Amino acid sequence: MRKLRFYSIMIVLSLFVIGIMNVRSNAMENQRTKIHFISLYGNTDAILLESNGHFGMVDSGEDWDYPTGEDEKYPFREGTVTTKGYEQQVIHYLKQVGVKKLDFYIATHAHSDHIGSGDEILNHFPVDRLYIGRYDDSYQLDAHGENANDLYYYPEAQENRLWDNQYVYDRLIDAAKKTGVKIITDLDLDSNAIYRQFIMGKMKINIMNYERERDENGNIIPVASENENSLVVKVSAYGKNALLTGDIDPTDGATKKVADQLIEKLWETNGISDEQAEMINNRRYTTEYTTEEVIDKKAIFIPSLNEIQKVDDESVPNQGKKIQLDLMKMAHHSIDYNNTTYFLTSLNPKVVVITGHENYFNERMQECLPDVAVYATATDSAAVIAEFSNEGISTRYQKIEPEWFDMDGIYYYCDDNGRMVTDWKYIEHEWYFFDKKGAMQTGWQKINNQWYYLNDSGAMQTGWQKINNQWYYLNDSGIMQTGWKKINNQWYYLNDSGIMQTGWKKINNQWYYLNDSGIMQTGWKKINNQWYYLNDSGIMQTGWKKINNQWYYLNGSGVMQTGWQKIKSKWYYLNSSGVMQTGWQKIKSKKYYFNTSGVWVK
């Protein structure tokens, strides 16, 4: 009895200890302070901030939606992205890391590769606040690129300043209004100064580059590019600083302004020593910018020489005070023009993250930041994660567990990079097909000019399948078969729609009979109380046929004949089994003589 009591107490204590450990583990989990740069395979921003169980977003990437031109307000323009979207992947990643709601969503600027999926995010997660700069197409200077000397000109997309900007902005605003999200815009106004910085968990978040040029009446003055209006977000925690640059543009000095503001703000804690500054000042730098960047095999930026000259003051290193950031997202996916020498040598980040491809970190950038660690989202990872601690910001690539993902009743499969699988995928001993948007397909699907059938669970079917009360045969590769097929040593005929045929069928001008199971028949067959003969190839026979050393006559419809038959003006007699008679035969009490050819000799 005493032993039982002892064991009971020990069990209770063990459960108590386990409970405490779980609580502590959960508490530790909730203490995490991270920036997740979600790895979307392309040049697009989707950044999740996490601290103490709270989450916020800075942009969310491209989506599949675009204006078709049916609405005059939203014309379809050259250069509008129609071929890729990432909303499913972003939503899946957020759910996998435990996002239930977002404290905020910061939309850096009205370009679809940054906020295209913003409306989907707001529709799938409760969001407290939306920070966004006011946008209208009228706030952009002439976007048509009349000649190759115009900023942003390239033949493939001469309207690329406007694209679908108005469309994605309006959809995001509409989603915020419908879901009750507080919209915070016009951060340049003094009345909104209180919104330029706020706290989330351990993070202090400052919004920079919010200034807008306005006329005397307070109206926004147009700029050359929406990138100039890109909000910049400084994230601080544990005394460490990270900078999320959006697509900040140097054309009107925005990059220099941000760099100078950060130096002024952080010099006391992040200033570089005189010795380090001297080393930076004495480096050799390439002063010329790349005049063309190629993204996805298409030029996206060809600045004119005049525009490059506008930022000549930024083509040389900062000779004054400098700081060292712990982490920085390269501006505009690390496109050369946006990341000026002055900007980089002013901030000297220890780590940079490229929301795009690592090879965009070119030679000049390497000269500016020779000791920097470079991470890129267009690589094999689910995210680049930067985690804050008292020791610094540790950055790593992160994989996730592959899994099925249900979004709005549509199933997707995400690989360990968090990306939606497209095309064929072998999963748990079954083949599945996913369309270009990653949606799992069911039912009949024509793929590479072949038909396949995928059941309600999406699994590719093989062998005999009864579908809508019709039988089909799909080979081991799942391809629907047509025409003659030998299956399990039996012949079947499947029409052009793949349906297994039964009964009489005229094929290539020959008649065949396929039983109720679809099997091609041969030899003697009694069908509808009539006898037919089908040769070894299944072809219905007509006329005289010698079968098993006996002669039979089958009429034009293939029916075996009996009794008296006049054939080509001659009379024959075929008994009840259809066998042609010869010699003397007694028929209805009368005798008749038939020669060796079966002809009645009168």
TISEVEX-116680 format. One record per residue (C-alpha): residue in one letter; x, y, z. Coordinates in steps of 0.25 Angstrom, whole numbers, padded with zeros to 4 digits, always signed. Layout:
! TISEVEX-116680
AXYZ;...
END
This chain:
! TISEVEX-116680
M+0000+0000+0000;R+0011+0009+0004;K+0019+0006-0009;L+0006+0009-0017;R+0005+0023-0010;F+0020+0025-0013;Y+0018+0022-0028;S+0006+0031-0029;I+0013+0043-0023;M+0025+0041-0032;I+0015+0040-0044;V+0009+0053-0040;L+0022+0060-0038;S+0027+0055-0051;L+0015+0061-0058;F+0016+0074-0051;V+0031+0075-0055;I+0027+0072-0070;G+0016+0082-0069;I+0026+0093-0064;M+0036+0089-0075;N+0026+0090-0085;V+0022+0104-0080;R+0036+0108-0080;S+0038+0103-0094;N+0026+0110-0099;A+0030+0123-0092;M+0044+0122-0098;E+0038+0120-0111;N+0029+0133-0109;Q+0042+0141-0106;R+0048+0139-0120;T+0051+0152-0127;K+0053+0149-0142;I+0052+0155-0156;H+0047+0144-0166;F+0051+0148-0180;I+0042+0138-0187;S+0049+0131-0199;L+0040+0134-0211;Y+0048+0130-0224;G+0049+0143-0231;N+0051+0158-0228;T+0040+0160-0218;D+0039+0164-0203;A+0031+0157-0192;I+0036+0160-0179;L+0031+0155-0165;L+0035+0161-0152;E+0033+0153-0140;S+0035+0156-0125;N+0029+0150-0112;G+0018+0143-0119;H+0014+0156-0127;F+0015+0157-0142;G+0016+0168-0153;M+0019+0168-0168;V+0027+0178-0177;D+0021+0175-0191;S+0016+0161-0195;G+0020+0158-0209;E+0014+0157-0223;D+0001+0151-0225;W-0006+0144-0237;D-0017+0156-0239;Y-0015+0166-0249;P-0024+0176-0257;T-0030+0171-0270;G-0033+0184-0275;E-0048+0182-0275;D-0049+0193-0264;E-0044+0207-0270;K-0039+0211-0257;Y-0029+0199-0257;P-0023+0197-0272;F-0014+0185-0275;R+0000+0191-0277;E+0012+0185-0283;G+0021+0180-0272;T+0010+0176-0263;V+0013+0163-0256;T+0003+0152-0260;T+0012+0139-0259;K+0015+0137-0244;G+0009+0139-0230;Y+0013+0135-0217;E+0001+0138-0208;Q-0001+0123-0205;Q+0013+0121-0201;V+0013+0133-0192;I+0000+0129-0185;H+0005+0115-0183;Y+0018+0120-0177;L+0011+0129-0167;K+0002+0118-0163;Q+0014+0108-0161;V+0021+0118-0152;G+0009+0120-0144;V+0003+0133-0148;K-0011+0135-0144;K-0012+0150-0145;L-0003+0162-0150;D-0001+0174-0141;F+0002+0182-0154;Y+0005+0181-0169;I+0014+0192-0174;A+0013+0193-0189;T+0026+0200-0194;H+0021+0205-0207;A+0010+0202-0218;H+0017+0192-0226;S+0011+0178-0228;D+0024+0170-0225;H+0023+0176-0211;I+0008+0178-0208;G+0001+0170-0219;S-0003+0159-0209;G-0006+0169-0198;D-0021+0168-0199;E-0020+0153-0198;I-0012+0154-0185;L-0022+0164-0179;N-0034+0154-0183;H-0027+0142-0177;F-0022+0148-0164;P-0027+0158-0154;V-0018+0171-0156;D-0019+0183-0146;R-0012+0194-0154;L-0008+0196-0169;Y+0003+0206-0171;I+0004+0211-0186;G+0007+0223-0194;R-0004+0229-0201;Y-0003+0226-0216;D-0010+0231-0229;D-0005+0229-0243;S-0005+0244-0244;Y+0006+0244-0234;Q+0016+0239-0244;L+0022+0246-0255;D+0021+0242-0270;A+0023+0227-0270;H+0023+0224-0284;G+0038+0225-0287;E+0038+0231-0300;N+0052+0228-0304;A+0064+0221-0298;N+0069+0233-0291;D+0057+0233-0282;L+0058+0228-0268;Y+0053+0213-0267;Y+0051+0212-0282;Y+0052+0199-0289;P+0044+0194-0301;E+0037+0182-0294;A+0030+0191-0284;Q+0029+0205-0288;E+0019+0208-0277;N+0026+0202-0266;R+0025+0213-0256;L+0010+0211-0255;W+0008+0196-0257;D-0003+0191-0248;N+0001+0201-0237;Q-0013+0207-0235;Y-0020+0193-0236;V-0011+0187-0225;Y-0012+0199-0216;D-0028+0200-0217;R-0029+0185-0215;L-0021+0186-0202;I-0029+0198-0197;D-0042+0192-0200;A-0038+0179-0193;A-0034+0188-0181;K-0047+0195-0180;K-0055+0182-0182;T-0047+0175-0171;G-0047+0187-0161;V-0032+0189-0162;K-0028+0203-0157;I-0022+0210-0169;I-0010+0219-0166;T-0005+0228-0177;D+0001+0241-0180;L+0012+0239-0170;D+0019+0252-0174;L+0007+0260-0168;D+0010+0265-0154;S-0003+0260-0149;N+0002+0246-0152;A+0016+0247-0145;I+0011+0238-0134;Y+0010+0226-0144;R+0025+0227-0149;Q+0030+0218-0138;F+0024+0207-0129;I+0027+0195-0121;M+0024+0181-0124;G+0029+0171-0113;K+0044+0174-0112;M+0045+0181-0125;K+0045+0196-0127;I+0040+0199-0141;N+0043+0213-0148;I+0038+0216-0161;M+0047+0225-0170;N+0046+0232-0183;Y+0032+0236-0181;E+0034+0250-0186;R+0026+0254-0198;E+0028+0267-0206;R+0015+0275-0206;D+0011+0288-0212;E+0006+0301-0204;N-0008+0295-0204;G-0003+0281-0198;N-0004+0274-0211;I+0006+0263-0214;I+0016+0266-0224;P+0018+0255-0235;V+0032+0248-0235;A+0039+0240-0245;S+0037+0226-0239;E+0028+0220-0228;N+0041+0214-0223;E+0045+0228-0218;N+0033+0227-0208;S+0037+0214-0203;L+0036+0213-0188;V+0049+0209-0180;V+0047+0201-0167;K+0058+0201-0156;V+0056+0189-0146;S+0063+0190-0133;A+0064+0179-0122;Y+0074+0176-0111;G+0082+0188-0116;K+0084+0182-0130;N+0079+0189-0142;A+0073+0184-0156;L+0069+0192-0167;L+0058+0188-0177;T+0060+0197-0189;G+0049+0194-0199;D+0052+0199-0212;I+0058+0212-0208;D+0063+0220-0220;P+0075+0230-0220;T+0069+0239-0231;D+0065+0250-0222;G+0075+0247-0211;A+0066+0238-0203;T+0077+0227-0200;K+0087+0238-0195;K+0076+0245-0187;V+0073+0231-0180;A+0088+0228-0178;D+0091+0242-0172;Q+0078+0241-0163;L+0083+0227-0158;I+0097+0232-0155;E+0092+0244-0147;K+0083+0235-0139;L+0092+0223-0137;W+0106+0229-0137;E+0107+0228-0121;T+0105+0213-0121;N+0108+0208-0135;G+0119+0218-0140;I+0131+0212-0147;S+0145+0215-0141;D+0155+0224-0147;E+0163+0213-0151;Q+0152+0205-0158;A+0147+0218-0165;E+0161+0220-0170;M+0161+0206-0176;I+0148+0209-0183;N+0153+0222-0188;N+0165+0216-0194;R+0158+0205-0202;R+0158+0205-0217;Y+0143+0207-0222;T+0137+0205-0236;T+0130+0218-0238;E+0121+0214-0250;Y+0108+0208-0248;T+0103+0196-0256;T+0094+0202-0266;E+0085+0189-0268;E+0080+0179-0259;V+0075+0166-0264;I+0064+0159-0256;D+0057+0147-0261;K+0064+0149-0274;K+0057+0163-0276;A+0064+0176-0274;I+0056+0184-0263;F+0065+0196-0262;I+0073+0204-0271;P+0076+0218-0265;S+0080+0229-0274;L+0094+0235-0272;N+0087+0248-0268;E+0080+0240-0257;I+0093+0234-0252;Q+0099+0248-0252;K+0089+0252-0242;V+0094+0243-0232;D+0109+0246-0234;D+0110+0250-0220;E+0107+0236-0216;S+0116+0229-0225;V+0128+0231-0216;P+0130+0226-0202;N+0125+0234-0190;Q+0137+0242-0184;G+0130+0246-0172;K+0124+0239-0160;K+0120+0224-0162;I+0112+0214-0154;Q+0111+0199-0155;L+0097+0192-0156;D+0096+0178-0151;L+0087+0175-0163;M+0082+0181-0176;K+0072+0177-0187;M+0079+0182-0200;A+0070+0192-0207;H+0062+0188-0219;H+0066+0173-0219;S+0081+0178-0219;I+0079+0185-0232;D+0092+0193-0235;Y+0086+0207-0237;N+0079+0207-0223;N+0090+0203-0215;T+0100+0214-0216;T+0114+0214-0211;Y+0111+0225-0202;F+0099+0218-0196;L+0107+0205-0194;T+0120+0211-0188;S+0111+0220-0179;L+0104+0208-0173;N+0114+0196-0174;P+0105+0185-0170;K+0111+0172-0164;V+0100+0164-0172;V+0092+0167-0184;V+0080+0160-0189;I+0076+0160-0204;T+0061+0158-0207;G+0065+0152-0220;H+0077+0146-0226;E+0091+0146-0219;N+0098+0148-0232;Y+0092+0163-0232;F+0103+0166-0221;N+0113+0171-0231;E+0127+0175-0231;R+0125+0189-0227;M+0117+0185-0215;Q+0127+0175-0211;E+0137+0186-0211;C+0128+0194-0202;L+0126+0183-0193;P+0137+0173-0194;D+0135+0166-0181;V+0119+0165-0181;A+0112+0152-0180;V+0102+0151-0192;Y+0088+0143-0192;A+0078+0143-0203;T+0064+0138-0203;A+0064+0133-0217;T+0071+0120-0213;D+0068+0107-0207;S+0061+0111-0193;A+0048+0114-0188;A+0053+0127-0181;V+0065+0134-0178;I+0064+0136-0163;A+0071+0147-0155;E+0069+0145-0140;F+0072+0156-0130;S+0080+0153-0116;N+0089+0161-0107;E+0101+0155-0115;G+0096+0160-0128;I+0087+0156-0140;S+0090+0142-0144;T+0085+0139-0159;R+0083+0126-0165;Y+0075+0119-0176;Q+0063+0111-0171;K+0056+0099-0177;I+0042+0094-0173;E+0035+0081-0173;P+0028+0078-0186;E+0013+0077-0184;W-0001+0078-0191;F-0007+0092-0189;D-0022+0095-0191;M-0025+0109-0195;D-0040+0113-0198;G-0043+0099-0201;I-0032+0097-0211;Y-0020+0088-0207;Y-0006+0091-0210;Y+0007+0083-0206;C+0019+0091-0200;D+0033+0085-0201;D+0043+0088-0191;N+0046+0101-0197;G+0032+0105-0194;R+0029+0106-0209;M+0016+0102-0216;V+0019+0089-0224;T+0015+0090-0239;D+0014+0080-0249;W+0015+0065-0245;K+0020+0061-0231;Y+0021+0047-0225;I+0016+0048-0211;E+0015+0036-0201;H+0014+0026-0213;E+0004+0034-0221;W+0006+0043-0233;Y-0001+0057-0232;F-0002+0068-0242;F-0002+0083-0238;D-0005+0094-0248;K+0004+0106-0250;K-0002+0113-0238;G+0001+0100-0229;A-0013+0096-0228;M-0015+0081-0227;Q-0024+0076-0239;T-0035+0065-0239;G-0043+0059-0250;W-0039+0058-0264;Q-0027+0066-0268;K-0020+0068-0281;I-0005+0069-0279;N+0005+0070-0290;N-0006+0066-0300;Q-0009+0053-0292;W-0021+0050-0283;Y-0020+0046-0268;Y-0030+0043-0258;L-0028+0048-0243;N-0037+0044-0233;D-0044+0053-0222;S-0032+0052-0214;G-0023+0056-0226;A-0016+0043-0227;M-0013+0039-0242;Q-0021+0026-0246;T-0016+0014-0254;G-0022+0002-0259;W-0037+0000-0261;Q-0045+0011-0256;K-0060+0013-0256;I-0063+0028-0257;N-0077+0033-0259;N-0082+0019-0262;Q-0072+0017-0273;W-0060+0009-0273;Y-0046+0014-0277;Y-0032+0008-0276;L-0020+0016-0272;N-0006+0010-0274;D+0004+0009-0263;S+0008+0024-0266;G-0006+0028-0264;I-0009+0032-0279;M-0023+0029-0284;Q-0022+0018-0295;T-0030+0018-0308;G-0031+0008-0319;W-0028-0006-0318;K-0021-0010-0305;K-0017-0024-0301;I-0019-0025-0286;N-0016-0038-0278;N-0016-0045-0291;Q-0029-0040-0295;W-0032-0030-0306;Y-0041-0018-0303;Y-0045-0006-0312;L-0045+0008-0306;N-0051+0019-0314;D-0045+0033-0317;S-0050+0038-0303;G-0044+0026-0296;I-0057+0019-0293;M-0057+0004-0294;Q-0066-0001-0305;T-0076-0013-0304;G-0085-0020-0314;W-0084-0019-0329;K-0073-0008-0333;K-0069-0005-0348;I-0054-0002-0347;N-0046+0002-0359;N-0058-0003-0368;Q-0058-0017-0361;W-0068-0022-0351;Y-0064-0027-0337;Y-0072-0032-0325;L-0068-0028-0311;N-0075-0035-0299;D-0081-0028-0287;S-0067-0028-0281;G-0061-0021-0294;I-0053-0034-0298;M-0052-0036-0313;Q-0059-0049-0317;T-0053-0059-0326;G-0059-0072-0332;W-0074-0076-0332;K-0082-0066-0324;K-0098-0067-0322;I-0102-0053-0321;N-0117-0049-0320;N-0120-0063-0324;Q-0112-0063-0336;W-0099-0069-0339;Y-0087-0062-0344;Y-0072-0066-0347;L-0061-0056-0343;N-0047-0060-0347;D-0034-0060-0339;S-0033-0045-0341;G-0048-0043-0336;I-0053-0039-0350;M-0067-0043-0353;Q-0067-0053-0365;T-0076-0053-0377;G-0079-0062-0389;W-0073-0076-0390;K-0064-0080-0379;K-0057-0094-0376;I-0057-0096-0361;N-0051-0108-0355;N-0052-0115-0369;Q-0067-0111-0371;W-0073-0101-0380;Y-0082-0090-0374;Y-0089-0078-0381;L-0090-0065-0373;N-0099-0054-0380;G-0095-0040-0382;S-0098-0037-0367;G-0089-0049-0363;V-0101-0057-0358;M-0099-0072-0360;Q-0109-0078-0370;T-0117-0091-0369;G-0127-0098-0378;W-0128-0095-0393;Q-0120-0084-0398;K-0119-0078-0412;I-0105-0073-0414;K-0101-0067-0428;S-0113-0074-0435;K-0109-0088-0429;W-0116-0095-0418;Y-0109-0100-0405;Y-0114-0107-0393;L-0108-0104-0379;N-0113-0113-0367;S-0118-0107-0354;S-0103-0106-0350;G-0100-0098-0362;V-0091-0108-0369;M-0092-0109-0384;Q-0097-0123-0388;T-0092-0131-0400;G-0096-0145-0406;W-0110-0150-0404;Q-0118-0143-0393;K-0133-0146-0388;I-0140-0133-0386;K-0154-0133-0382;S-0156-0147-0387;K-0150-0144-0400;K-0136-0148-0405;Y-0127-0138-0412;Y-0113-0139-0417;F-0102-0129-0415;N-0089-0129-0422;T-0075-0128-0415;S-0077-0113-0415;G-0090-0114-0408;V-0098-0110-0421;W-0112-0116-0422;V-0112-0125-0435;K-0125-0126-0440;
END
